Amino acid sequence: MSAVPGLQADCEELLGAFQQADTVRFERFAELWRERRFHTVFYGRMRALERNKLTKKTLELAQQYFLPPYAFQIRVGALYLLYGLYNTQLCQPKQKIRIALKDWPEIQKFQQDLIDSQHYDAAYIFRTLRLARAFHFTAMPKLLNYRTKKKIEENAFKEEFKDPSNRVNSLITNDVLEELMNIHDHYQKMKCVISADKSQPDKALSLIKDDFVVTLKDITLEHQEWQQNRMKLFLNAKETDETENKKKEETLLESEGSERASALARIKYRSYSAVTEASKSRRHRQVKLESSESGSSYGKSPSRSKKTRRRPQPARR
């Protein structure tokens, strides 16, 4: 992915340190940036074309951590990283951050989350990038060329940076539910002990629902089922897209083959028709020439016969 060996590892190390700091403050990220001397990433002698390519690859590498499925803290760190890389690049004019239109609604939602969570430093950084027109809005995430069959490589996501989608399953396990059930039973017994009627607790002591654990278990199972259905829909949509892409490629190849065959047929037809017309015209010229020759010989034949009839006269004495 990266144009420079080790660049991706350095970016991931910086984002990992920011994640371990357990904060989203720009001040802490700036300290980590300066400690690793990240402002020197574009230093070095190189031509303008090479510098532009390096900057594009670097921004593209940092931009992938700014989008889902990465965790909120990693996305904030990627936003700070893009801000630092964009302002320290040496290209004139500056290379922009490529953003596909399909990703823009997700980025706007992320910006609203920053404002709602009162992370105003991150919201200010994002607004600064927008005012500087640092984003280049494109139709596709990567640059495509006309009729290229090159397969686009999918990014390998770092598992440590991903936003865990099964937080509910990791928090509410069978052991946790069993422990909650035991605590709830003990709580009910203690209420009966201090109540006037030892068989059942007083209504004044009913601070939580009696079926609390059962309700929590049902909600957890419902969430698991919803998550599984969502994953199935995502996989089915992905398979459908792949199938449609394959069909489109096949139809494109068939159309290209038919167009090529029809073009060759038209070329052959034109070439053969030109040859036949030329041969016909040549035969016509030959017949015309032969007829003209025969006509001229027919006109000259009497004079020749006259010449042959003349006899030499005797000389005068």
C-alpha positions as CSV (number, residue, x, y, z in Angstrom):
1,M,0.0,0.0,0.0
2,S,2.6,2.5,1.0
3,A,5.2,3.8,-1.4
4,V,8.0,3.9,1.2
5,P,8.9,0.8,3.2
6,G,8.0,1.1,6.8
7,L,5.6,4.0,6.4
8,Q,2.5,2.0,7.2
9,A,4.2,0.5,10.2
10,D,5.2,4.0,11.5
11,C,1.6,5.3,11.0
12,E,0.2,2.3,12.8
13,E,2.7,2.7,15.6
14,L,1.7,6.4,16.0
15,L,-2.0,5.6,16.0
16,G,-1.4,2.7,18.5
17,A,0.4,5.0,20.9
18,F,-2.5,7.5,20.6
19,Q,-5.0,4.7,21.3
20,Q,-3.0,3.6,24.4
21,A,-3.1,7.2,25.7
22,D,-6.9,6.7,26.1
23,T,-7.7,10.2,24.9
24,V,-8.8,12.1,21.8
25,R,-7.2,15.4,22.6
26,F,-5.1,17.0,19.8
27,E,-2.5,18.2,22.4
28,R,-1.6,14.6,23.2
29,F,-1.4,13.6,19.6
30,A,0.9,16.6,18.8
31,E,3.2,15.4,21.6
32,L,3.4,11.9,20.0
33,W,3.9,13.5,16.6
34,R,6.9,15.5,17.8
35,E,8.4,12.6,19.7
36,R,8.5,10.6,16.5
37,R,9.6,13.5,14.3
38,F,6.8,12.8,11.9
39,H,7.2,16.3,10.3
40,T,10.3,15.0,8.5
41,V,8.4,12.2,6.7
42,F,8.6,14.2,3.4
43,Y,12.2,15.3,3.7
44,G,14.8,14.1,1.2
45,R,16.0,15.0,-2.3
46,M,13.6,13.9,-5.0
47,R,12.0,15.3,-8.1
48,A,8.7,17.0,-8.2
49,L,6.9,14.0,-9.8
50,E,8.3,11.6,-7.3
51,R,7.4,13.9,-4.4
52,N,3.8,14.2,-5.7
53,K,3.5,10.4,-5.9
54,L,4.9,9.9,-2.4
55,T,2.6,12.5,-1.0
56,K,-0.5,10.9,-2.7
57,K,0.4,7.5,-1.4
58,T,1.0,8.8,2.1
59,L,-2.3,10.6,2.3
60,E,-4.1,7.6,0.9
61,L,-2.5,5.4,3.5
62,A,-3.5,7.7,6.4
63,Q,-7.0,8.2,4.9
64,Q,-8.0,4.5,5.2
65,Y,-7.8,4.7,9.1
66,F,-10.3,7.7,8.9
67,L,-13.2,5.5,7.8
68,P,-15.1,2.6,9.3
69,P,-14.6,-0.1,10.5
70,Y,-12.0,1.5,12.8
71,A,-12.8,2.6,16.3
72,F,-13.7,6.2,17.1
73,Q,-10.4,7.0,18.8
74,I,-8.4,5.6,15.8
75,R,-10.5,7.7,13.4
76,V,-9.9,10.8,15.5
77,G,-6.1,10.0,15.4
78,A,-6.3,9.5,11.6
79,L,-8.0,12.9,11.3
80,Y,-5.1,14.5,13.2
81,L,-2.6,12.5,11.1
82,L,-4.2,13.7,7.9
83,Y,-4.1,17.3,9.2
84,G,-0.4,17.0,10.0
85,L,0.6,15.3,6.8
86,Y,-1.4,17.8,4.7
87,N,0.3,20.8,6.3
88,T,3.8,19.4,6.3
89,Q,3.9,18.2,2.7
90,L,6.3,20.0,0.3
91,C,4.2,19.8,-2.9
92,Q,3.2,23.0,-4.6
93,P,0.3,23.0,-5.2
94,K,-0.6,20.8,-2.3
95,Q,-1.9,17.3,-2.9
96,K,-5.4,16.7,-1.6
97,I,-7.0,14.0,0.4
98,R,-9.1,11.7,-1.9
99,I,-12.6,11.1,-0.6
100,A,-15.2,9.0,-2.4
101,L,-18.7,10.4,-2.5
102,K,-20.1,7.2,-1.0
103,D,-17.9,7.8,2.1
104,W,-18.9,11.4,2.6
105,P,-22.2,10.7,4.5
106,E,-20.3,8.6,7.0
107,I,-17.7,11.4,7.4
108,Q,-20.4,13.9,8.0
109,K,-22.0,11.6,10.6
110,F,-18.5,11.4,12.3
111,Q,-18.3,15.1,12.4
112,Q,-21.7,15.4,14.1
113,D,-20.6,12.8,16.6
114,L,-17.6,14.9,17.4
115,I,-19.8,17.9,18.0
116,D,-22.3,16.0,20.1
117,S,-19.5,14.5,22.2
118,Q,-18.0,18.0,22.7
119,H,-14.7,17.0,21.1
120,Y,-14.3,20.5,19.8
121,D,-10.6,20.3,19.0
122,A,-11.2,17.4,16.6
123,A,-14.2,19.2,15.1
124,Y,-12.1,22.3,14.7
125,I,-9.3,20.3,12.9
126,F,-11.9,18.8,10.5
127,R,-13.4,22.3,9.8
128,T,-9.9,23.7,9.1
129,L,-9.3,21.0,6.5
130,R,-12.6,21.7,4.8
131,L,-12.0,25.5,4.7
132,A,-8.5,24.8,3.3
133,R,-10.2,22.6,0.6
134,A,-8.0,19.7,1.5
135,F,-10.5,17.1,0.3
136,H,-10.8,16.0,-3.3
137,F,-14.2,14.5,-3.8
138,T,-14.2,11.7,-6.4
139,A,-16.6,9.1,-7.7
140,M,-14.4,6.1,-6.8
141,P,-12.0,5.5,-3.8
142,K,-9.1,4.8,-6.2
143,L,-8.2,6.2,-9.6
144,L,-9.5,4.0,-12.5
145,N,-8.4,3.9,-16.1
146,Y,-10.5,3.1,-19.2
147,R,-11.0,-0.6,-19.8
148,T,-8.5,-1.8,-17.3
149,K,-8.8,-5.3,-15.9
150,K,-6.5,-4.7,-13.0
151,K,-8.1,-5.9,-9.7
152,I,-8.2,-3.4,-6.9
153,E,-6.5,-4.7,-3.8
154,E,-8.6,-4.6,-0.7
155,N,-7.0,-3.0,2.4
156,A,-5.9,-5.4,5.2
157,F,-7.6,-4.0,8.3
158,K,-5.6,-4.0,11.5
159,E,-7.7,-5.9,14.1
160,E,-6.4,-3.9,17.1
161,F,-7.8,-0.7,15.6
162,K,-11.2,-2.1,14.6
163,D,-14.3,-1.0,16.4
164,P,-15.5,-4.2,18.2
165,S,-18.9,-5.0,16.8
166,N,-19.7,-7.7,19.4
167,R,-19.4,-5.6,22.5
168,V,-22.7,-6.8,23.9
169,N,-21.6,-10.5,23.4
170,S,-18.2,-9.8,25.1
171,L,-19.8,-8.0,28.1
172,I,-22.9,-10.2,28.7
173,T,-21.7,-13.8,28.6
174,N,-23.3,-16.9,30.1
175,D,-21.1,-16.6,33.2
176,V,-22.2,-13.0,33.7
177,L,-25.9,-13.9,33.4
178,E,-25.5,-16.7,35.9
179,E,-23.8,-14.5,38.3
180,L,-26.5,-11.8,37.9
181,M,-29.1,-14.5,38.5
182,N,-27.5,-15.5,41.8
183,I,-27.1,-11.9,42.9
184,H,-30.8,-11.3,42.1
185,D,-32.0,-14.3,44.0
186,H,-29.9,-13.4,47.0
187,Y,-31.3,-9.8,46.8
188,Q,-34.9,-11.2,46.8
189,K,-34.2,-13.3,49.8
190,M,-32.7,-10.4,51.7
191,K,-35.8,-8.3,51.0
192,C,-37.9,-11.1,52.4
193,V,-35.8,-11.3,55.6
194,I,-36.3,-7.6,56.4
195,S,-40.0,-7.5,55.4
196,A,-42.9,-8.0,57.8
197,D,-44.2,-10.9,55.7
198,K,-41.2,-13.3,55.5
199,S,-42.8,-15.1,52.5
200,Q,-42.6,-12.1,50.2
201,P,-40.9,-8.8,50.2
202,D,-42.7,-5.5,50.9
203,K,-43.8,-3.4,47.9
204,A,-41.8,-0.5,49.3
205,L,-38.6,-2.5,48.7
206,S,-39.4,-3.3,45.0
207,L,-36.7,-1.0,43.5
208,I,-36.0,-3.2,40.4
209,K,-38.1,-5.5,38.3
210,D,-38.3,-9.1,39.4
211,D,-37.7,-10.4,35.8
212,F,-34.6,-8.1,35.3
213,V,-32.2,-10.9,34.5
214,V,-34.6,-12.7,32.2
215,T,-35.3,-9.4,30.3
216,L,-31.6,-8.7,30.0
217,K,-31.1,-12.2,28.5
218,D,-33.9,-11.8,26.0
219,I,-32.5,-8.4,24.9
220,T,-29.1,-9.9,24.4
221,L,-30.4,-12.8,22.3
222,E,-32.4,-10.4,20.2
223,H,-29.4,-8.3,19.6
224,Q,-27.3,-11.3,18.6
225,E,-30.0,-12.4,16.1
226,W,-30.2,-8.9,14.7
227,Q,-26.5,-8.8,14.3
228,Q,-26.4,-12.2,12.5
229,N,-29.2,-11.1,10.1
230,R,-27.3,-7.9,9.4
231,M,-24.1,-9.8,8.6
232,K,-26.0,-12.2,6.3
233,L,-27.5,-9.2,4.4
234,F,-24.1,-7.7,4.1
235,L,-22.6,-10.9,2.8
236,N,-25.5,-11.5,0.4
237,A,-25.2,-7.9,-1.0
238,K,-21.4,-8.4,-1.4
239,E,-22.0,-11.7,-3.3
240,T,-24.6,-10.0,-5.5
241,D,-22.3,-7.2,-6.3
242,E,-19.5,-9.6,-7.2
243,T,-21.9,-11.6,-9.4
244,E,-23.1,-8.5,-11.2
245,N,-19.5,-7.3,-11.7
246,K,-18.6,-10.6,-13.3
247,K,-21.7,-10.5,-15.6
248,K,-20.8,-7.0,-16.6
249,E,-17.2,-8.0,-17.4
250,E,-18.5,-11.0,-19.4
251,T,-21.0,-8.9,-21.4
252,L,-18.3,-6.3,-21.9
253,L,-15.9,-8.9,-23.3
254,E,-18.6,-10.4,-25.5
255,S,-19.6,-7.0,-26.8
256,E,-15.9,-6.2,-27.5
257,G,-15.6,-9.5,-29.3
258,S,-18.7,-8.9,-31.4
259,E,-17.6,-5.4,-32.2
260,R,-14.2,-6.7,-33.3
261,A,-15.7,-9.4,-35.5
262,S,-18.1,-7.0,-37.1
263,A,-15.3,-4.5,-37.7
264,L,-13.2,-7.2,-39.3
265,A,-16.2,-8.2,-41.5
266,R,-16.7,-4.7,-42.6
267,I,-13.0,-4.3,-43.5
268,K,-13.1,-7.6,-45.5
269,Y,-16.2,-6.6,-47.3
270,R,-14.8,-3.2,-48.3
271,S,-11.5,-4.8,-49.4
272,Y,-13.2,-7.5,-51.5
273,S,-15.6,-5.0,-53.1
274,A,-12.7,-2.7,-54.0
275,V,-10.9,-5.7,-55.6
276,T,-13.9,-6.8,-57.7
277,E,-14.6,-3.2,-58.9
278,A,-10.9,-2.8,-59.9
279,S,-10.9,-6.1,-61.8
280,K,-14.2,-5.1,-63.6
281,S,-12.8,-1.8,-64.7
282,R,-9.6,-3.4,-65.9
283,R,-11.5,-5.9,-68.1
284,H,-13.5,-3.0,-69.5
285,R,-10.4,-1.1,-70.3
286,Q,-9.0,-4.2,-72.0
287,V,-12.0,-4.7,-74.2
288,K,-12.2,-1.1,-75.1
289,L,-8.5,-1.1,-76.0
290,E,-8.9,-4.2,-78.2
291,S,-11.9,-2.8,-80.0
292,S,-10.0,0.5,-80.7
293,E,-7.1,-1.5,-82.0
294,S,-9.3,-3.6,-84.3
295,G,-11.0,-0.4,-85.6
296,S,-7.8,1.3,-86.4
297,S,-6.5,-1.8,-88.2
298,Y,-9.7,-2.0,-90.2
299,G,-9.4,1.6,-91.4
300,K,-5.8,1.2,-92.5
301,S,-6.1,-2.1,-94.3
302,P,-7.4,-0.6,-97.7
303,S,-4.5,1.8,-98.0
304,R,-2.1,-1.1,-97.5
305,S,-3.9,-3.1,-100.2
306,K,-3.7,-0.1,-102.5
307,K,0.0,0.1,-102.0
308,T,0.4,-3.5,-102.8
309,R,-1.7,-3.2,-106.0
310,R,0.6,-0.5,-107.5
311,R,3.0,-1.8,-110.1
312,P,6.3,-0.2,-111.0
313,Q,6.0,1.8,-114.3
314,P,8.6,1.3,-117.0
315,A,11.2,4.0,-117.3
316,R,10.9,6.5,-120.3
317,R,13.3,6.2,-123.1
